[in-house]
Amino acid sequence: MGLLNLLSANRSENLFLPAHGRGKALPKKIQKLLKLRPGIWDLPELFEIGGPLINEGAIAESQKSSAIAVGVDRCWYGVNGATGLLQSSLLALARPGQAVLMPRNIHKSCIQACLFGGLIPLLFDVPYLTDRGHASVFDRKWLQRAFKKAKELENDIAAVVLVNPTYQGYSADMESLIQEIHSHSLPVLVDEAHGAYLISQIRPELPKSSIYFGADLVVHSLHKSAPGLVQSAVLWSQGDKVDPFIIERSIGLLQTSSPSSLLIASCESSIKELIQSKGIRKLDSRIEEAELLKDFLINKEVPLLENSDPLRIILHTSKFGLSGIEVDKRFIRKRIIGELAEPGTLTFCLGFSSHKGLGKRFVRIWNEILTSFGQQKSCFFKRPPFSIVSKPYKSCSYSWGSNFETLNLQDAIGRVSIEMVCPYPPGIPLLIPGEILDKARVDWLIEQKDFWPEQIPDFVRVIS
Ligand SMILES: Cc1ncc(COP(=O)(O)O)c(C=O)c1O
């Protein structure tokens, strides 16, 4: 089937991102716009419209009113996903040669920013859930330990990046983490790609957005956690630690000179959905529906893992000795398409559209899968061999640009990687440019290859 046919086919239960559910949950105004003459909305930065970096025009007004509604100083809409705005944020936070402290489960976009911005990624290890193979959240004590070690390794730390919630929807106590970072007089950027909906503050039991705990910069992926079109995103800024001029200069470095007016309109309308009463009511009913679905599945003994995101369901496949990647293939055959297949789990994103009636079908397919694989013992995952904090042996940029040779993983011990090894999704690098491949890392990567057979190659490119 050709691309255009694939784009219009719609025969599956879509439990993947973007969260608007193949258009069903797009804000009404965007749906109406898309019904007009195709392309009528595809306009350049005309005087009245402007753009994310232009002070006058409808986009500037819209950004101003979104920032006021959310209670921050400034915001910028983005047309290259959270990726583009995270990268611009990093370039705004640190100068070439400065270090940025980040958790090991950082998204690859931040490592890429270090690479082209000449920044040093100081990566700190995070707790690990061996029963499912996920990075977990950490507390203030954990972060203090990371700070202590990071300061021994590097004396010019410019900023800290945190990721919250995680892809699977785990959420940390962000208030205390942000306080800790501010106690070191450093700015913090929160990659809240998966938590845009938290700005709605819809229920007291849900985590709050880091915006409300004073994070200096927060990035939302509006297609992942709000009903925006793919590539829509927003960067929020507040306080006086990061100069808005420097942020704009950095966005200008990476942003296309022709940002799509449709995507920008989608940024505006998906944010409105999260803060205006009609949208909040819709979100509330999606959450209710999701809670009923989760209860139903748990009652039918489907192994779900707990998280803080009501709209994400984590199926714990390794509890029955099964790979989430294999289970995903079975679900796809039955036309249920999940989002994040990992060695120990399969995460489904319910998003903002309704999935009434899904429960029974889900249980039936899961039971068929269990029967066909046969009962197996739970499997556990080994902790990654990361030190508390590590700094690449050579700079990311230098390594990326170096002459290289390609070696089998087992022959690469003692060598320096020129690239990332990074299963996608989730897009969390297992190795970054400039890191040295010691024996423990090579053994672990070889083991990971069995878990991610189609994602991790047998070879690695190293500085020659
Ligand atoms: C934690 C995290 N941050 C950032 C991104 C990038 O988001 P986007 O696809 O909007 O560029 C992702 C994408 O998977 C992610 O998981």
The ligand as a Gaussian input file, in Angstrom:
#p B3LYP/6-31G(d) Opt

LIG

0 1
 C       10.923000      12.226000      27.026000
 C       10.835000      12.743000      25.622000
 N       11.253000      13.992000      25.359000
 C       11.188000      14.513000      24.137000
 C       10.707000      13.786000      23.074000
 C       10.652000      14.413000      21.694000
 O        9.329000      14.755000      21.403000
 P        8.871000      15.170000      19.932000
 O        8.498000      13.916000      19.221000
 O        7.696000      16.065000      20.161000
 O        9.987000      15.862000      19.276000
 C       10.286000      12.474000      23.280000
 C        9.826000      11.651000      22.158000
 O        9.609000      10.481000      22.230000
 C       10.338000      11.942000      24.598000
 O        9.934000      10.683000      24.856000

